[in-house]
Amino acid sequence: MSDSENSWQRLSPVAVVFYLIRIINQVISNALQGLAPLIVLLFSAKNKLLIISASLLGLICFIVIAAILQYWFFRYRVRDNEVQISQGVFKKKFRAIQFDRVQNINIKQPIYFKPFALVSLFIETAGSAGDEGVLAGINETEAQTLTDILLKKRQAATTPAEQQADQPLNDDDKAPTLLAKASMSDLIKHGLSNNKFLILIAFLAPFYNSWKNQVNDWAHQVNLQSWFDLFPSKPIAVLITFVIASMAIFVLFALISIVGSILSYHQYRLTLSKQTLVRKSGLLNTHQESLNLSKLQAIQRRCNWIARVLGIESLVLAQADGHVGNRQHQHNKSSSLFIVPSRTPSQSIELIAAITGEQPTMQPTNAISKRFIVKNWLVYFMLPVAVFAGFELSHAQTPSPWLLLLALCALPLVYLRWKNYGFRLDGEYGLIKSGFIGYRYERFALHKAQNIVLAQSWWQKRSGVANLHISLASGSIVIPYMPQAQALAWFNQLCYHIERDNRAWF
C-alpha cells in the first residue's frame, strides 16, 4: 500500500464487467421507459428485424465502449487523511473523501470477481446519496489493507470526546469477538419469515377470478375428467384444483425466499473488533460490511407473525441513513441496516448486551392512552360505515348490516394494536414497542436524537394526550397518544440531550 499512498492506482481490467453490469442496470431502470415509444416504432417498421438488430448491436457497442472508458479513466490513491478518486470521460470528476467522514467501509465480491481474487470496495460517508466511492476490481489483500488504513486513520481523525466514548467494550482488541452466526436452519427460517414473498402473494390475490377461470380452461384442454370424477361435482373439483395450485404457488414463493436468504446470508458471521462491527456473508456474492459503534443509531428487534410461530426474530442495527427527510433516496434506506437473521429473543438480548456493554431492559413499562382505540376505530371504520349508510339512505336503500358487522369485527384488531404499543425511559436509553400480531422493539440512546416534536390536536389537548415524534439519523419514531405528563417528560429529557449533550450522535 505504500505505492498507493504516493501515486495514482488503476483498477483491474476485470472491472470492465462491473461497469458493464452497472450501465445495463441504469439503462433498464432509467432509460427503458423513455425508450418505450421508440421501441413501439421499431416493432411497427417494415424492416423491423433489420432495424431492431442494428439498434441492439448499436446499444451493445455503446454499453461496452462506455464501460471500457469508465474503467480507463478511473484512478484512485490514498493521501494523508483522505482517499482521492479521479473519474469521468467527458466530464472529469475529482473526489476527496476525508477519513473522518467515512461511515462504512464495505467489501463485496461478485461471482465474476471470485476467480481473479478481486473485490469491490464501497466507501460510504455521512450525507452522501449512496456510495461516495467505489473501487471495483482491486485485489482482496489490497482491499483489506486499505480498509485497515481507513479504519485506523478514521479513528485517529476522531475527536478526543469521540475516542473516549468509543473505548473498547471487550478487553481483547487483538482478536475479533464472534457475536453471531447463522446455521442453514436459521437461514431457512429467515427465508420463511420474510415478508416480501407474502406481499407478492397478496398483490396477486385480486387476480383470483381470472386464475380460477384459467384453471377451468386448462382442465378442459388437458382433459382432467378422470381427476374431476373423483369429486361429487365440477365446482368442487375446480375449487380444490385452485386451492392446490394456490398452495403450490405459495410453496414456490417460499422456496424462492429461502434461496434468496441462503444466497444473501450464507456463512453469516458478525464480529466485533476495536469498536467496529464486521458482517460477512454471501454465497455467490460475498459481502463484508463494517460499522463503527459510534455510528449506530438504534437497535431494533423485529418479528412478524410467521417469525413468531417459528420462535425467531431479526435484529436490526440501524445506521445513519444519510437521507433523512429526503424522499428521493428512501429506496436506499435498506442499505443502511445491519440485519442479524434468525435470533431467538434471548439471543437478541445477549447480542445487544455484547454490543452496548450493559444488560438492556427490553420490556416497556408504560402504555399509550386507550383513546387511541376510540380515535382509530371511529375514524377508520365507523366513519366509512356512516358515510356508506348515508349514501344508501339517500338512494332510498336499506343500509347493509354487513358493514357495521365488519366494523365491530375490526374493534378487537384495533385493541390488539393498542395493546402492543408501549414505551419506557431506561436511564439514557429510550425503548418503544409496537406491532400487531408480531412486534417491533426499538432501543436508542437519547443523545442520538436530532429533533423532537410534541404534537397535539385540539381533541388530544382536551383529552390530555399527545403524539411524540423523534428524529434519528436512521429514521423517525412516533409514539402516539402518550399521556401528556409522560410525553412532556420525554420531550424535556430529549431536549436536554439535544442542547447540552456534547457526545457525538454520529
C-alpha positions in Angstrom: 0.0 0.0 0.0 3.0 2.3 0.2 2.8 2.9 -3.6 -0.9 3.6 -3.4 -0.2 6.4 -0.9 2.1 8.2 -3.3 0.8 7.6 -6.9 -2.4 7.1 -8.7 -3.6 3.5 -9.0 -5.6 1.7 -11.6 -8.3 -0.9 -11.2 -8.0 -4.4 -12.6 -9.2 -4.8 -16.3 -11.9 -7.2 -15.0 -13.6 -4.1 -13.5 -15.0 -3.6 -17.0 -17.5 -6.3 -16.2 -18.6 -4.3 -13.1 -19.2 -1.2 -15.2 -21.0 -3.2 -17.9 -23.5 -4.5 -15.3 -23.9 -1.1 -13.7 -24.6 0.6 -17.0 -27.1 -2.1 -18.0 -28.9 -1.6 -14.7 -29.0 2.1 -15.3 -30.4 1.6 -18.8 -33.1 -0.8 -17.5 -34.1 1.4 -14.5 -33.9 4.9 -16.1 -33.8 4.8 -19.9 -36.2 2.0 -20.7 -39.4 4.0 -20.0 -38.2 6.9 -22.2 -37.3 4.5 -25.0 -40.8 2.8 -24.9 -42.2 5.0 -27.8 -39.1 4.3 -29.9 -39.4 0.5 -29.2 -43.0 0.6 -30.4 -42.0 2.5 -33.5 -39.2 -0.1 -34.2 -41.6 -3.0 -33.9 -44.1 -1.4 -36.3 -41.5 -0.6 -39.0 -41.4 -2.6 -42.3 -37.8 -3.8 -41.9 -38.2 -4.3 -38.2 -35.9 -7.3 -37.9 -33.0 -5.4 -39.6 -33.7 -2.2 -37.6 -34.1 -4.0 -34.3 -30.9 -6.0 -34.9 -28.9 -2.9 -35.8 -30.4 -1.0 -32.8 -29.4 -3.8 -30.4 -26.0 -4.0 -31.9 -25.5 -0.2 -31.5 -26.8 -0.3 -27.9 -24.4 -3.2 -27.0 -21.5 -1.4 -28.6 -22.4 1.8 -26.7 -22.6 0.0 -23.4 -19.3 -1.9 -24.0 -17.4 1.2 -25.1 -18.9 3.2 -22.1 -17.8 0.5 -19.7 -14.2 0.4 -21.1 -13.9 4.2 -21.0 -15.2 4.4 -17.4 -12.6 1.8 -16.4 -9.8 3.5 -18.3 -10.4 7.0 -16.9 -10.7 5.8 -13.3 -7.8 6.4 -10.8 -7.5 6.4 -7.1 -4.9 6.9 -4.3 -4.6 7.3 -0.6 -3.1 10.5 0.6 -2.6 11.8 4.2 -6.2 11.8 5.7 -8.2 11.2 2.5 -8.9 8.9 -0.4 -8.7 10.7 -3.7 -10.7 9.4 -6.8 -10.4 10.8 -10.3 -13.0 9.6 -12.8 -15.1 10.7 -15.8 -14.8 10.5 -19.6 -16.1 13.8 -21.0 -16.8 15.4 -17.6 -14.0 15.0 -15.2 -14.8 14.5 -11.6 -12.3 14.6 -8.7 -13.4 13.4 -5.3 -11.6 13.6 -2.0 -13.1 11.5 0.8 -12.0 12.6 4.3 -11.4 9.7 6.7 -13.4 11.4 9.5 -16.4 11.5 7.2 -16.3 7.8 6.4 -19.3 6.0 7.8 -19.0 2.5 6.5 -16.4 0.5 4.5 -18.0 -2.4 2.7 -16.3 -5.2 0.7 -18.3 -7.1 -1.9 -17.1 -9.9 -4.1 -19.4 -10.7 -7.0 -19.2 -14.1 -8.6 -17.4 -12.7 -11.6 -14.6 -11.4 -9.4 -14.0 -14.6 -7.4 -11.8 -16.5 -10.0 -9.5 -13.5 -10.0 -9.4 -12.9 -6.2 -10.8 -9.4 -6.8 -13.4 -7.4 -4.8 -15.3 -4.1 -4.8 -14.6 -1.7 -2.0 -17.5 0.6 -1.2 -16.8 3.7 0.9 -19.9 5.4 2.4 -19.9 8.8 4.0 -22.4 10.8 6.0 -25.0 12.6 3.9 -23.9 11.1 0.6 -26.6 9.9 -1.8 -25.4 6.4 -2.0 -21.8 5.1 -2.1 -19.4 8.0 -2.1 -16.5 6.0 -3.6 -16.5 2.6 -5.3 -13.2 0.8 -6.0 -14.3 -2.1 -8.2 -11.8 -4.7 -9.1 -9.0 -4.4 -6.6 -7.1 -7.3 -5.0 -8.5 -8.8 -1.9 -5.4 -8.2 0.1 -5.1 -4.6 -1.1 -8.8 -4.0 -0.2 -8.3 -5.4 3.3 -5.1 -3.4 3.8 -6.9 -0.2 2.6 -9.8 -1.0 4.9 -7.4 -1.2 7.8 -5.8 2.1 6.9 -9.1 3.8 6.6 -10.3 2.5 9.9 -7.0 3.4 11.6 -6.8 6.9 10.2 -10.5 7.5 10.8 -10.1 6.6 14.4 -7.1 8.9 14.6 -9.2 11.7 13.0 -11.9 11.5 15.6 -12.1 14.0 18.4 -10.9 13.1 21.9 -14.6 13.1 23.1 -15.4 10.6 20.5 -12.4 8.4 21.3 -13.4 8.4 24.9 -17.0 7.5 24.1 -15.7 4.7 21.8 -13.5 2.9 24.3 -13.5 -0.9 23.5 -16.1 -2.9 25.4 -14.1 -6.1 25.3 -10.7 -6.5 26.8 -9.2 -8.3 23.9 -8.6 -5.9 21.0 -6.3 -8.1 19.0 -8.7 -10.9 18.1 -12.2 -10.2 16.8 -15.0 -11.4 19.0 -17.6 -13.6 17.3 -21.0 -12.2 18.2 -23.4 -14.1 16.0 -23.5 -16.7 13.2 -26.4 -18.3 11.3 -26.8 -22.0 10.5 -28.6 -23.4 7.5 -31.7 -24.0 9.5 -31.6 -20.3 10.7 -31.4 -19.2 7.1 -34.4 -21.3 6.1 -36.4 -19.9 9.0 -35.4 -16.4 8.0 -36.5 -17.0 4.4 -39.8 -18.4 5.5 -40.4 -15.4 7.8 -39.5 -12.8 5.1 -42.4 -10.5 4.3 -41.5 -10.0 0.7 -43.0 -13.2 -0.7 -46.2 -12.7 1.3 -46.5 -9.2 -0.1 -46.1 -10.6 -3.6 -48.8 -13.2 -3.0 -51.2 -10.5 -1.6 -50.5 -8.5 -4.7 -51.6 -11.4 -6.9 -54.7 -12.1 -4.9 -57.0 -9.7 -6.9 -56.4 -12.0 -9.9 -58.2 -14.8 -8.2 -61.2 -14.9 -10.5 -59.1 -14.8 -13.7 -56.9 -17.6 -12.3 -59.9 -19.7 -11.5 -61.2 -19.3 -15.0 -57.9 -20.2 -16.5 -57.6 -23.3 -14.3 -61.0 -24.3 -15.6 -59.9 -23.8 -19.2 -56.7 -25.5 -18.6 -58.5 -28.5 -17.1 -60.6 -28.8 -20.3 -57.6 -28.6 -22.5 -55.6 -31.3 -20.8 -58.7 -33.5 -20.3 -58.7 -33.9 -16.5 -62.0 -35.6 -16.5 -60.6 -38.6 -14.5 -59.4 -36.1 -11.9 -62.8 -34.4 -11.8 -64.6 -37.7 -11.5 -63.0 -38.1 -8.0 -65.3 -35.3 -6.7 -69.0 -35.2 -6.3 -69.4 -32.0 -8.6 -67.5 -30.0 -11.0 -67.5 -26.7 -8.9 -65.9 -28.6 -6.0 -63.3 -30.1 -8.3 -62.4 -26.7 -9.7 -62.2 -25.2 -6.3 -59.9 -28.0 -4.9 -57.7 -27.7 -8.0 -57.5 -24.0 -7.5 -56.6 -24.4 -3.8 -53.9 -26.9 -4.7 -52.5 -24.6 -7.3 -52.5 -21.7 -4.8 -50.7 -23.8 -2.3 -48.1 -24.8 -4.9 -47.6 -21.1 -5.7 -47.2 -20.3 -2.0 -44.6 -23.1 -1.6 -42.8 -21.9 -4.8 -42.5 -18.3 -3.5 -41.5 -19.6 -0.1 -38.7 -21.7 -1.7 -37.6 -18.6 -3.7 -37.5 -16.6 -0.5 -35.4 -19.4 1.2 -33.0 -19.5 -1.7 -32.6 -15.7 -1.5 -31.9 -15.9 2.2 -29.3 -18.5 1.7 -27.6 -16.6 -1.1 -27.6 -13.4 1.0 -26.6 -14.8 4.4 -24.6 -18.0 3.7 -21.9 -18.4 6.3 -23.1 -15.3 8.2 -20.6 -14.0 10.7 -20.9 -10.9 12.9 -17.7 -10.0 14.8 -16.6 -7.1 17.0 -13.1 -5.7 17.0 -11.9 -2.4 18.3 -15.4 -0.9 18.4 -16.1 -1.9 14.8 -18.7 -4.5 13.9 -17.9 -6.6 10.8 -20.6 -8.6 9.0 -19.5 -11.3 6.4 -22.0 -13.3 4.4 -23.0 -14.4 0.9 -22.8 -17.5 -1.3 -22.4 -16.3 -4.9 -21.6 -12.7 -4.0 -19.6 -12.3 -0.8 -20.3 -9.2 1.3 -18.2 -7.7 4.1 -19.7 -4.6 5.8 -18.3 -2.7 8.7 -20.0 -0.4 11.2 -18.3 1.6 13.9 -20.3 1.5 17.1 -20.3 5.3 17.3 -22.3 5.3 14.1 -25.0 3.0 15.5 -28.3 4.9 15.9 -30.8 2.4 17.1 -31.2 -1.4 17.7 -34.5 -3.0 16.6 -36.0 -6.4 17.3 -38.4 -7.3 14.5 -40.8 -10.2 14.4 -43.8 -10.8 12.1 -46.5 -13.5 12.6 -44.6 -16.2 10.8 -41.4 -15.5 12.7 -43.5 -15.6 15.9 -44.7 -19.1 15.0 -41.1 -20.1 14.3 -39.9 -18.6 17.6 -37.4 -16.3 15.9 -36.9 -12.6 15.3 -34.5 -10.4 13.3 -32.1 -8.0 15.0 -31.6 -4.8 13.0 -28.7 -2.4 13.8 -29.8 0.9 12.2 -27.1 3.2 11.0 -27.3 6.8 9.8 -29.3 6.8 6.6 -27.8 9.9 5.2 -31.1 10.8 3.5 -33.4 11.5 6.5 -36.2 13.6 5.2 -35.2 13.1 1.6 -38.0 11.1 -0.1 -36.0 10.8 -3.3 -33.5 8.5 -1.6 -35.8 6.4 0.6 -35.1 3.3 -1.5 -31.5 3.4 -0.3 -32.6 3.1 3.3 -32.3 -0.7 3.4 -28.6 -0.4 2.6 -28.0 1.4 5.9 -29.2 -1.5 8.0 -27.2 -4.3 9.6 -29.6 -7.3 9.8 -28.8 -10.3 12.1 -31.1 -13.1 10.9 -33.0 -15.7 12.9 -32.3 -14.8 16.5 -34.3 -16.1 19.5 -35.4 -13.4 21.9 -32.7 -14.5 24.4 -30.0 -14.5 21.7 -31.1 -10.9 20.7 -30.8 -9.6 24.3 -27.4 -11.3 24.7 -26.2 -9.7 21.4 -27.5 -6.2 22.4 -25.7 -6.6 25.8 -22.4 -7.5 24.0 -22.7 -4.5 21.7 -23.7 -1.9 24.3 -21.8 -3.3 27.2 -24.8 -3.4 29.5 -27.8 -5.6 30.1 -30.7 -4.0 28.3 -34.2 -3.6 29.6 -36.4 -4.8 26.8 -39.9 -4.6 28.4 -41.8 -1.3 28.2 -43.5 -0.2 31.4 -45.9 2.5 30.0 -48.9 2.1 27.7 -50.4 4.7 25.4 -53.9 6.1 26.1 -57.0 4.0 25.3 -58.2 7.0 23.4 -56.0 5.6 20.6 -58.7 2.8 20.2 -61.6 5.2 20.1 -60.0 7.5 17.6 -58.8 4.8 15.2 -62.0 2.7 15.4 -64.2 5.7 14.8 -62.2 7.4 12.1 -61.0 4.4 10.1 -64.0 2.1 10.5 -67.2 3.7 11.9 -66.9 6.9 9.8 -66.8 4.9 6.5 -69.7 2.8 7.6 -71.7 6.0 8.4 -70.8 7.5 5.0 -71.9 4.4 3.1 -75.0 4.1 5.2 -75.9 7.8 4.4 -75.3 7.2 0.7 -77.6 4.2 0.8 -80.3 6.1 2.7 -80.1 9.0 0.2 -80.9 6.5 -2.6 -83.8 5.0 -0.6 -82.0 1.8 0.2 -81.8 0.0 3.4 -78.2 0.2 4.9 -76.4 -3.0 4.8 -75.8 -4.6 8.2 -72.6 -6.3 7.0 -70.6 -3.0 7.1 -71.5 -2.5 10.7 -70.6 -6.1 11.5 -67.3 -5.6 9.7 -66.6 -2.5 11.8 -67.4 -4.4 15.0 -65.1 -7.3 14.0 -62.3 -4.7 13.5 -62.6 -3.4 17.1 -60.6 -6.3 18.6 -57.9 -5.8 16.0 -57.6 -2.1 16.9 -57.5 -3.1 20.6 -54.6 -5.5 19.8 -52.7 -2.7 18.0 -53.2 -0.5 21.1 -52.1 -3.3 23.5 -48.8 -3.8 21.6 -47.8 -0.1 22.0 -45.5 0.6 24.9 -42.6 2.8 25.9 -40.0 3.3 28.6 -37.2 5.6 29.6 -34.3 3.4 30.8 -31.6 5.7 32.0 -30.0 7.2 28.9 -32.0 5.0 26.6 -35.5 5.1 25.1 -37.5 2.0 24.3 -40.5 1.8 22.1 -42.6 -1.3 21.3 -45.2 -1.5 18.5 -46.7 -4.2 16.4 -49.9 -6.0 15.6 -49.7 -9.8 15.6 -45.9 -9.6 15.6 -43.8 -7.0 17.4 -41.1 -4.4 16.9 -38.9 -3.1 19.8 -36.7 -0.1 19.1 -34.0 0.9 21.6 -31.9 4.1 21.1 -29.5 6.3 23.1 -31.2 9.6 23.9 -28.2 11.6 22.8 -28.7 10.2 19.3 -31.9 12.2 18.8 -31.6 15.0 16.3 -35.1 16.5 16.5 -38.1 16.2 18.8 -41.7 17.4 18.2 -44.6 17.3 20.6 -47.8 17.4 18.6 -51.4 17.8 19.9 -54.6 18.2 18.1 -57.5 20.1 19.7 -59.2 16.9 20.7 -55.9 15.4 22.0 -55.3 18.5 24.1 -58.7 18.2 25.8 -58.0 14.5 26.4 -54.6 15.1 27.9 -52.7 13.1 25.3 -50.0 13.9 22.7 -48.0 12.5 19.9 -44.2 12.4 20.2 -42.1 12.5 17.0 -38.4 11.6 17.5 -36.0 12.0 14.6 -32.8 9.9 14.5 -30.2 9.8 11.8 -31.6 6.4 10.9 -35.2 7.4 10.6 -38.2 8.7 12.6 -40.1 7.2 15.6 -43.6 8.1 16.5 -45.3 7.4 19.9 -49.0 8.2 19.5 -51.4 9.1 22.3 -48.9 9.3 25.1 -50.3 10.7 28.4 -49.4 14.3 28.4 -47.2 14.2 31.5 -45.1 11.4 30.2 -44.8 13.0 26.8 -43.5 16.2 28.4 -41.0 14.1 30.5 -39.7 12.5 27.3 -39.7 15.9 25.5 -37.7 17.6 28.2 -35.2 14.9 28.6 -34.6 14.6 24.8 -34.3 18.4 24.6 -31.7 18.4 27.3 -29.6 15.8 25.3 -30.0 17.7 22.1 -29.0 21.1 23.6 -26.5 20.1 26.3 -25.0 16.6 25.5 -21.7 17.0 23.6 -21.4 13.4 22.8 -21.3 12.7 19.1 -24.5 11.2 17.7 -22.8 10.2 14.5 
